[in-house]
Amino acid sequence: MNRFSALFTIVLFPFFCIGQILTNDTIPRITPISYEIQGNQVNYKAEMPPLNQIAGAPKAFYTYYWEFGDGNYSFKEKPAHTYKKNGKYDAKLWATNNYDNGKPPASRPKSVTVDNAQDEASIEGNSPFTEDDDLILKRNREPVPDQEMVFITSYKNNNNYISSGKLYLFYNDRQFKNDNFTIEDTRLHYGERIVPLDGVSSILPENDDHTLLASNNISLLYNKTLFVQDTTKRRNFPLTLEESKALYRSYQIIEFDDMKPGEERNIFRTLKTTPEMIKDTSAIVTLRSVYVPDNNFDDHTVKDTEMEIVTSHDPNKMSSNGFLMNYRLVRFKRLKFKVRFQNNGEGPANTIKLEVDTPEMFDKSTLRIEGMYPECPICPKEREVNYSCLDTILKKDKIIFQFNRIYLPGSEQKNVAEIDSTKGFVKYSMKFGKKFHKKKTRSKTAIYFDKNDPIITNYATTRFLPGISIGAKAGYITVPELNNQREYFVGATLSPFKSYRGYYQVELLFSASSFDEIRNFETRSTQANGIENLIEFSEANKYNSISVYAVPASYRYNFTNFFAMGAGIQLKLDLTSTNDQETTGTGFIIEEQGQIITPDRDLDSFVVQEIDDTFTNFQTGVFVGMNLGAVRIGPSLGIRYVYNFDAPNSQIQFYGIWKF
């Protein structure tokens, strides 16, 4: 290598490396689609870019979702599709990068011209519907903030006659402050049409007064809170619409016509997750679908779809519906958790163990299994069995779920075409214990596939809404620098409800106070004959004030249930101030250069006056204090020392407070 080449390499090599890093991180990955036509069948495939492996995670891999442009789809890597009719179709691919750093690769639609279609062709593969099903919901991936996902709605006419009906999609749960989704595109292939929302305002009446809704199916009342359910058949259609609008901010309505008996159709929606989507990687959002198979009847199907928010595509995940809970009501609620997993090995797994961290504030004795896959019975505790079952083991800080004698194929296993068959989950619920604090919890799961090393999931986090606690406060204030001073106050405090440790509090107080002040002073004057007059004054002031105290910012910390300390800023303003003033003057004559002092009653005086003022004596100060008693909620006693920046500087408050 000559000197010029060596110099060129030394100078440019760092920039080349930086360019490589920027290329990997900033330039989107492209997935070109190709196809091959063999007779009446089109075989699709795509050239996939390299994966950026997440350090410490299982081997990265792609999952696939294809749309063929005629209302059919596939989750296979290299699907083969037969079209019903001749024509031009746009095939699309959405690939998902699992255990990979970066965004999913993008691909452009591929136009395919079909000249040798088969009219007898049916929906791709076997029908996904069972005998009683008429609504199936799928998606290609979990939602990631600021990324796209595809939501698939499959519906079927189970009537024995041609019918026309509607499909509703409700999204953006009201329990979250911001919208989580926007519908970027809706792809219809069977003559369906989207109904303008202005035309259905009368169908969906406003009901934002947070009242209780009654169902005609059961006699109980239930609160309008978001819940997750399996597919349900209902008959009170207006009630379902009202209930759904109470739970969701946004909706879309699609009408369809002339659906033949037994016919199956698919609707595809591209949902864009907003950047404002809640970024808690354990939170659960839902979509609700309502299917009305015949406009002439109120019979309909309701199905809610749970989705876990993720920051990267990882099939092994733990989630919870306890994102923001009301602490006042949560004692009566069952908190739901879900652990999902995927066997990414080259062979089947026979034993899968899930070790779930469980904070002590949960009552493990209330554990209830809500669902699982692979489906199997719960293992009996008293004996060993030789069939597939789910064993549950409760420990001090863990719950262990163990699938015994099952068969879960691996995603890398030969002849495994359906990726969903390699996935499983356990869904369970628990109540809080009798004594639990208002603090967030974090739980993760160690997943063991047979005797392999564990895979550690993300943290599932539960949090509480701050809530509002209003406190009634009353007490006595003493100011050591003032004479005969008395001051009593009453007011209110505002703070989060029953905070566990630290929290902020504001206060507004009104007080009535009085104090005495005596001021002595004198005046001197000289007469023409050289005699000096002296008047000694004694001024007695009695002040009475109505004041307002404001604590715009204070921070308090609960060390235990019974002891707390705090500090903050205090502002004071006298709304009205009255001074009953009595001034007594005693006169003297001073003669012979101050040697002789003689009283002179002609110079004596006595003046009484009342001085009123408003909005005066503004003071600012800082304070520290402590409380003993039921400091989180309930009654407590406190003492507070306030240092004012203007005189009088020192103030001590004794008070009682009751927080509700």
N, C-alpha and C positions, 0 to 999 in steps of 0.2 A: 504494500500500500504506500503510495507516495504521500508527501507531506500535505499536499492540497486535499487529497481524499481524507486523510486522517483529520485535518482541521474541519473539513466539511461535516464529517461524521460527529465530531465532538460538539460542534456548534448546533447542528440541526437535530441531533438525536433526542434531546429533551423536548423540543417542539413536536417531533414526530410522536413521542409517547403521549404528550398532552393531547395531540390531535386524535390519537387512538382512543383515549379516555373520553374525550368529548364526543367522538363518533358513537361510542357505545352508549353514552348516557343521553345524548340529545337528538340524534338522528333516529326517526322512527323506523322500526323494523317492518319490512314489507314481505308479504307472503303471496307470491304469484300463484294463480290457479291455472291448472291445465286439465284437459279432459280428452277422452278417447271414445269415439262412437263405435260400438260393435253391434251391428244389426239394429234392434230397437232399444238398445240399452246404452246409456251414457255413463262411463266410468270417470269419476272425478278424483283428483289428488292435488296436493299443494306442496310447494317447495318451502320448507320451514327454516327460518333463520336459527342460528345457534342460540342456546339458552344461557342466561347469566345466572349460574347457580347461587342460591342463597347459602351462605356459609353455615354449616352445621345442620342444614335441613336435609331431608331425604332427597334422592335424586330428582332433579327437575324434569318435568315432562309437559307435553301439550295435551289438552283435550279439545275436541272439535265440535262445531255446530254448523251445519250446512242448511241453506234454503235453496230449493231448486227452481223457484220462480213460478211454480204452478200450484202452490198451496201445500206442498209436501216438504219434509225436512228429514235430517238424519244427524245422529251424534257419532257416526263412524269416522274413522280417520280417512278412509278411501271408499266412499260410498259408490254404489252402482244404482242408477235410477232409471226407471222406465216411464216415459211420458204418455199420457192418454191421448193428447192431440198434437198434431203437427203445428209448428210455429216457432217463434223466437222467444227464448227464455233467458233471464239473467240469473245465473247461479251466484250465491254469495257464501262467504265463509267467515265465521268468527272463531278464531283460535284463542284459547286461554292458556297463559303461561303459569303453570303451577310450580311453586318453590323457586320462582325466578324473580330477580330484581328487574324492575322496569315495567313499562306498560305492555299490554297485549299487542302482538303484531297486527298490522292492518293489511287488508287485501281489497283489491278493486273487484267489482262484479265482473263475471265472465259471461259474455253473450254466447248462447248455444242455439243453433238452428236445428230443429228436429223435423225430418222428412218421413220417417218410418215409424210413426207412433202406433201404439196398440190400444184400441178403444176399450178393451176389456181389462186394462191395467187398473189396479186398485191403489189405495193409499200405501205408501212405501212400507213394506214389511207387514207384520201382523198387526191387527187392530190393537191399540193400547187400552181399549175400553173393556171392562168386564160387563157382566150381564145387566146390572142395574145402573152403571155409571152413565152419565150424560155430559159431564164436565171434567176435564183434566187440565191442570195447569203445570207448566214446566218453565225452566229458565236455563240459559246457557252458562251462567256463572253467578256468584254472589256479588252484591253491589259494592263497588269501590268508589269513594268520593271522586267526582270529576271524570268518571269513565262511563262507557256505554254497556248496557246489557240487553238481552233480548228476552221478552216475556211471551210465551207461547200459550194461547188459549185454544184448546181442542173441545169442540162441542158436537153432540150427536142427537139425532132425532129418534127417541125411543117410542114415539107414538106410531100407531099403525095407519097414519094418514099424513098427507102433506100439510106442513104447518109453517107459519111465519111468526117470528118472535124478536126478542131483544137480548143483548148482552151488555152488562154494566161492568165497568172497571172503576173501583174506588181506590184512590191512592193519596199519599201525603197525610199520614196520621196526625190528628190534631194534638196528640200528646207531645209532639216535637214542635219547637218554636218555628223552625224554618222548614220550607219545602224540601223534600228529599229527592223528588223525581220531576222531570219534565218528559212528556211524550214527544220524542223527536220524529217518529215516523210510525204509521200504522199501515200494514200491508194486507189488503183484502183481495181474495181471489175467487169469490163466489157471488159477486154482485152485492155484497153487503154495503151499507152506507153509514157514515158517521152522522149522528143527529146533532144539529146545532144546539148548544147549551141554552141559548135564549128561549128555545121552544119548549124546554122542559122545566122551567122555573116553577110552574104551577104543580108539577109532579113532585118536586123535591122542596117542600116548604121549609122555611127557616125554623130551627128549633135550638136556639143557643142559650136558653135560660137554665140549662143544666138541671132540668127536671128529671124525674124518673120515668122510664118507659115500661109499659106493661105488655107482655106477650100473650097472645090468645092460646098459645100452646101449653103454657104452664101458668100456674096461679101466682107465682112469685114475682116480685118487682126486682129489677136489677139496675144498678147504676150505669150510666153511660160511660163506661171505661173500656179501653181497647182490650179485647181478648182474642185468643186464637182458638179456632175450632176446626174440626174435621168437616167434610162435606155434609151439609144438612139439607133435608127437603122441608120446605115451608109452604104455607098457604096464604098467609097474611102479607101480601105483597106491599101495600102501602106502609105497613109497619116496618118492613125490612128496609124500604127506601129511607124512611125517616131515621131509623137507627143508624144506617150506613152513613148518612150525611152528618149525623152527630159525631161520628168517629173519624171521618175523613174530610179534608178540605177540597179535594179535587176529584173529578170523575169524568168518564167518557162513556157515551152510549152508542152502541152499534145495532142497527136493525138488519134483519135478514128475511128473505122471502123464499117461499116455495122449496122448502127442504123436504126431501123425500124420506119415507120411512127407512130407518137404519142408516141414513147417510151420515158421514162424518166429515167435518170441516175444521180448518185451522185458521187462526188469526195470529199475526205476528206483529209485535210492537217493539220498537227500539226505545228503551228508556234511558235517558241521560241522567246520571246521578249528579246533583248540583254540588258545586264546591262547598256550599254551606251545609251539606249533609252532615249529620252528627257523626263525628269522627271517632266515637268510642267503638273500639274494635270488638266489643262484646255485646253491643246493643242489637236489639231485634226490631226490624220494621216489618210491616205487613202490607199486602195488597188484598183487596176483597173483590171477588168476581161473583156476579149474580147472573144466572141464566134463566130466562123466561122462554120455554120452548114453544109456547102458544099464546099469542096476544089475547085470545078469547078467554083465558083462564088465569087465575092468580097463582097457580102452582109454579114453584120456581126452586132453583138450587142455589145455595149460598156456599161459597168456599173461600176461606182465608189462607193466604200463602205466607208462611214465615220466611224471612230472609235475615241472615246475619251480616252486619256491616263488617267489612274487612279492609285492611290496608294493602294486603297482597293476597294472591290466590293460593290458599293453603287448604287442602281438603280435611286436615286435622285441626279441629277448632272447638273452642268452648264458648258458649254464649249464655246470656240471661236476659229475661224480660224486666229485670229490676234496674233499669237505667236511671229513672227518676221516680222515686216513690214518695207518697205522702206518709210521713211518719205517724201522724195521728191515726191513720186508718190501716197501716200495714200490718198491725198485729192480727188482723182478721184475714189476711191475704196469704195465699200459697204462692211463694216465689218459684218461678219455673227456670230450670236450667236445661241445657242441651249440650251433649258432647258428641261430635260427629268425627268419623275417622274413615280412612281409606287404606286398603292393603295395596301398597305399591310394589310388592315383591313379585318374583317370578313364579311363585307357587302359592297354593292356598294357605290360609291361616286357620288353625283348628282351635286355638285358645287365644282370646283377646282380653287383656286386663286393662281396666281404666282406673287409675289411682287419682281421685279427685280431692284436691285440697278443700277443706270445708271449715270456714271460720267458726269459732265457738259460739257465736251469737245465734246460730241456727240450731233448731231442735231436730236432731237426727232421727229421733223416734217417730217423727211425723213424715218420714220419707215415703214417697209414693211414686212408683214407676208409672209414667204417663204413656210411654211408648218405646219401642226398640226395633232395631233391625240388625241382624237377622232376628225374626220373630221366634220366640221360644218361651216356654214356661219358666217361672221362677224356681230355682233349685230349692228343694226341701231342706230344712235345717237338721233334721234328725237322722238322715241317712244318706249314703252315697247312691247315686243313680248312674245309669249307663246310657242316658239319652241327652240330647241337647237341652241346655237350660242356662239361665242367667243367675249367677250367684251374687248376692249383695252382702258385703262385710262392713260393719260399722266400727270405726276406730275413733280415738279421741279427736284427732284433727283431720281424718280422712274418711271418705266413703269409697269403697272398692267395688267396682262392677266387673264381673268376670264371666265372659261367654265361654262355656265349656262344650266341647265336642260339637263344634259347628264347622261349617265349610264356607269360608269367604274367599273367593278367588282373588288373585293378584292382578293388578293392571298390566303387568308385564308377562302374565301367564299366556301360554299359547292357547289359541282358539277362544280367547275371551274378547268378544266384540262389544258387549254392552258395558260401558265404563261404570254405570250406576250399580251394577251387580257387585262391584268391588268396594262399595261404600256401606257404612253402617252408622248407627247412632244409638244413643240412650237419652231419652227425655224423662226428667224426673222433677218432682216438686217437693218443697219443704216449707214449714212455717218457721217463724222466728221463735226463739226461746222466750220464757216468761220475762227474763231480764235481759234486755239488749239495748245497746246505745245507738245513738244516731251518728254512725260513722260508716264510711264506705268500706266495702270488703273487696278483696281480690282473691280469685281462685284460679288455679290452673290444673291441668290434667296431664299425667304421665301415661302414655299409651304404649302398651307392650303387645307386640304381635309374636305369639309363641315365645321363643327364648331370645329374641332380638333385643338390642338396646332400645330404651324407651324413646319415644318422640314426645317432646314437651310442647303443649299447646300455648296459645296466647293466654292472657289473663282475662277472665270474665269479671267485670267490675259491676258492683251494685252501688247506687248513690241515692241519696234522699233529696227531695226538694227542700229548700231552706225553710219554707213555711213562715208563718208570722206569729209571733208571740207578743201580746199586748200586756204590759205590766202596770199595775196601780202602785204608785209610790207616794209615801208621805213621811215627813220627818221634821227634825228640828236643826237649826243652824246656829252655831255660836261663833262670834268674831271676838277673839281675845283683846283686840286693840280698842274696842268700843265699850262705853260704860252703860250698865243697865240695859244691855242689848238682849232682845228676844226676836226670834224669827221662826215662823212655821211655814211649811210648804206642802203642797199636794201637786200631783202631776201624773204623767204617763210615760212609759218607755216603749220602744219598739225594737224588736230584735228577732233573729231567726228562732224558730220553735225548738226548744230543748236541744241546743247544740251540745255536741259531745265535749269538745275542748275549747278552741278559740272561736270567737265570733265578734261581730260589730254591733254596737247598740247606740241608739239616739234617744234623747230625752227632751221633754218639754215640761217645765215646772212653773207654778205660780206660787208666790210667797207673800206673806204680810209680816212686816218687821217694824220694830221701833228701837230707838236707842237715845241716850241723853249725851249732851256735849256741853261743857261749861268753858267759856272763853273769857279771859281777863285781859284788859288792855287799858291804856290811859291816854289822855290828851293834855297838852300844856299850852298856855297862852300868856303873854306879858302885857300888862296894862301900861298906860302912858306914864304913870307915876313910878314905874319900875317894879310894881308888885306882880308876881307870877301866879296865875291860876292853874290848878291841877285838878283834873277830874279823873277818878278811877272808876272804870266800868266793869261790871260783871254780867256777862251775857249767858243766859241759860237757854239752850236749844233742846227741844224735844221733837225728834224726827219720827214720822210715820210714813211708811212707803208700801206700795204695791208693786212687786217686781216680777219679771219673767226671767227664768233661767232656761238656756238652751244648751244642750250638749250635742253639737252637730257630728261629732266623731269621737267614739271611744272604743277601745279594744278590751275585751274581757276574756279571761281564760279560766275554765273550770278545771281545777286540779283533781277534784273528786266530786261525788254527788252533793257534798255538803260544804265545800270550801272553794271560793273563787276570788280572783283579784282582777283589777282593771285599772286603766289609765286613759286619760283623754283630755279634751279641750272643753272649757266651760265659758259661756258668754252670759253676761247679766245686763239688764236694762231696767231702770226704775220707770214703770209706766206712769205712776203718780207719786209725788212726794210732797208732804206737808210738814212745815216747820213752825211749831208754836214757840215763838221767841219772846223772852222777857229780858229787858236790859235795864239794869240798875246802875245809876251814876252817883258817886259820892264826891262832893267838891271840897277843895282845900285852897287856902291862900298861903303862899310861901313868901316870907319876908326876910330881909337882912341876909341876902345871899344864901338862902336855903337853911338858915339856922333856926327859924321859927316857922312852924307849920300849924295853921289854925283852920279848923273846919269852917266851911261856909255853906250854910243850908240853901242859900240862894242858887248855888250851883248844882244842887242835887237834882236828879231826874229819874223817872221810871217810865219805860216805854214797853207796851205789849203789842205785838203784831203777828199775823199769820202769813207765812210765805208759801205759796203754792207753785209747784213746777210739774211739768210733764216731760216724759221721754228724756230723762237725764241720767247721769251717773252710769255711763256705759263702761263695763269692765270686761276684761279678758283674763283668763287664767288657765292653768293646767292643774290636773289632779291625779292622785292615786288613791285607791281604796280597796276594801276587801268586804266579802260577804260570807256569812255563816248561815246555814239552813238548807232548804231545798233550792239550791242555786240554779238548777237546770229548769225546773218548773215547779211552781208552788211558792210558799212564803219563805222569806229569809230576812235577816237583819244585816245592816251594813254600816260602815263608817268610812268617811272620805275626807281627805285633807286636800284643800284647794289653795294654791298659791296664785294670787292675783298680781298682775304686773303693775297695777296702780294701788295706792293705799286706800283702805286698809288691806294689807297684803294677805294675811292669814285668815282662813275660814275652815271650820270643821263642821261636817254634816253627819248627823245620826239619823238613820232612816230605816223604815221597813218597806219591803217590796213584795208584791204577790204577782207572779207571772202566770198567765193563762195560755 
